[in-house]
C-alpha cells in the first residue's frame, strides 16, 4: 500500500539535483522495507503520469521516473538491473490495480 509518507519521499526525490539516483535509492529503500513490486510500480506510475504531461518543462525528471519504472517492472526492460526477482505480469498488475 502506498502511504502519504511514500508520496512525500517520492516528491522530495523527484526534485533533487539528480532525480534518477534519488528515485533509484528511494525504490531500493521502499523495496527493502517491504513495499510490494505492484505497490512500488503504482507509486512510480502515479508520478509518471504527472511528469509525462510536463515533459517539456523537465525531461530529466521524466526519464528518471520512466527508467526506474523499468527496473521495478523487471525482465528485459530492466537490463539486468531489476529490483525484484520476477517481471511484473501485466494481467496480474491490472487485477491488483482494481483490487487496491
Residue, then its C-alpha position, 0 to 999 in steps of 0.5 A: x500500500x502506498x502511504x502519504x509518507x511514500x508520496x512525500x519521499x517520492x516528491x522530495x526525490x523527484x526534485x533533487x539535483x539528480x532525480x534518477x539516483x534519488x528515485x533509484x535509492x528511494x525504490x531500493x529503500x521502499x523495496x527493502x522495507x517491504x513495499x510490494x513490486x505492484x505497490x512500488x510500480x503504482x507509486x512510480x506510475x502515479x508520478x509518471x503520469x504527472x511528469x509525462x504531461x510536463x515533459x517539456x518543462x523537465x525531461x530529466x525528471x521524466x526519464x528518471x521516473x520512466x527508467x526506474x519504472x523499468x527496473x521495478x517492472x523487471x525482465x528485459x526492460x530492466x537490463x539486468x538491473x531489476x529490483x525484484x526477482x520476477x517481471x511484473x505480469x501485466x494481467x496480474x498488475x491490472x487485477x491488483x490495480x482494481x483490487x487496491 
